[in-house]
Amino acid sequence: MKIEKIGIIAGGGALPEKLANACKNDGKEVFIIALEDQSTSRKMEDYPCEWIKMGQVKYGIDILRREGIEHLVFAGPVRRPSLRELKLDSWAMSKVIKLGLRWLGDDSILSALVKTLEEEGFHIHGPEKLLANSLCKAGPYGKHLPTEVQWEDIKHGIKIARGIGKLDIGQSVVVQQGIVLGVEGIDGTDALIRRCGPLQRSGKGAILAKTCKPQQERRIDLPTIGLRTVSALVKNGFSGVVIEANKTLVLDEEALTALANESGLFVYGIEQ
C-alpha cells in the first residue's frame, strides 16, 4: 500500500520529530496533530501542525478529514490523564458508552481507540513501518555484555516485567542482585530509573528490563528506548538494560551505542 500523506498523532519525546523527518525524506507529506500538555518538541511546527486537547477526538478527526488524511501513526509517550482532566467531547463519550469501556488500563483504552478510528475509515500504522531498521535486533548494542550472574537477574526481571505487563501496569522493572527495586507505573520508564537509582546496593549496578505487554496494541504503544533512556541509566549508575528483539523501537542507535561503549553499560536485545 503506497502512502503519500501521513498524519502523525504526536505525544512526548523525540519519536514524533524523528518520524516526521523520516517521512519527509521518504517523500511523504506530513501533517501533525500535537497533543497539548503531552507533546514536548516545538520543532514539530516546522511541519503543518495543529494542537488539540486529548479529549477533542471529533475535532481531531475533522482536521484529519479536512487534510485528506487516511493513514495515521501514533508517536511518543502520552501521560495518562484522569477522566476529569481528559474532558472527552460528546462524540467521544458516546463511543465510550457504545463500547461499554470502563476507565481501566491503557491497553483497553488504546484498543478501543484503534477500533474506533478504523471504523471511521482510517488506517493505523506502527512507527516501525515508517522508520527503517528501527526494531530492536537480537544481541548486544556495543561491546559490553552482562555477566553470568547478571543473566540470572535478567531472567528474573523479564519474568516480573511480563507479569506486570499482563496486568497492564507497566512495561519495565529494575532488578539488582535478585531483588526487584521497582516496577514501572503511570510515571513511565525514566521516572522508574530515577526512583531506583538511590535504592541500589553496593556492587554492580541495577538492570532495567523492558518488555512488550502480551496484550499490547503495538501500533500505538510499542516499547521504545533511545539516547535519553540510556543517558538516564548511565547517570543513575545502572549496569545495563535488556529489551525485546523485534518488539522494541530503538532510536538514535549510533549515539546510543557510542554512549553505552563509553560508559561501560550493556544494551542487549533478547529473543523470546
C-alpha positions, 0 to 999 in steps of 0.5 A: 500500500503506497502512502503519500500523506501521513498524519502523525498523532504526536505525544512526548519525546523525540519519536514524533520529530524523528518520524516526521523527518523520516517521512519527509525524506521518504517523500511523504507529506506530513501533517501533525496533530500535537497533543497539548500538555503531552507533546514536548518538541516545538520543532514539530511546527516546522511541519503543518501542525495543529494542537488539540486537547486529548479529549477533542477526538471529533475535532481531531478527526475533522482536521484529519478529514479536512487534510485528506488524511487516511493513514495515521501513526501514533508517536511518543509517550502520552501521560495518562490523564484522569477522566476529569482532566481528559474532558472527552467531547460528546462524540467521544463519550458516546463511543465510550458508552457504545463500547461499554469501556470502563476507565481501566488500563491503557491497553483497553483504552488504546484498543478501543481507540484503534477500533474506533478510528478504523471504523471511521475509515482510517488506517493505523500504522506502527512507527516501525513501518515508517522508520527503517531498521528501527526494531530492536535486533537480537544481541548486544548494542556495543561491546559490553555484555552482562555477566553470568550472574547478571543473566540470572537477574535478567531472567528474573526481571523479564519474568516480573516485567511480563507479569506486570505487563499482563496486568497492564501496569507497566512495561519495565522493572529494575532488578539488582542482585535478585531483588526487584527495586521497582516496577514501572507505573503511570510515571513511565520508564525514566521516572522508574530509573530515577526512583531506583537509582538511590535504592541500589546496593553496593556492587554492580549496578541495577538492570532495567528490563523492558518488555512488550505487554502480551496484550499490547496494541503495538501500533500505538504503544510499542516499547521504545528506548533511545539516547535519553533512556540510556543517558538516564541509566548511565547517570543513575549508575545502572549496569545495563538494560535488556529489551525485546528483539523485534518488539522494541523501537530503538532510536538514535542507535549510533549515539546510543551505542557510542554512549553505552561503549563509553560508559561501560553499560550493556544494551542487549536485545533478547529473543523470546 
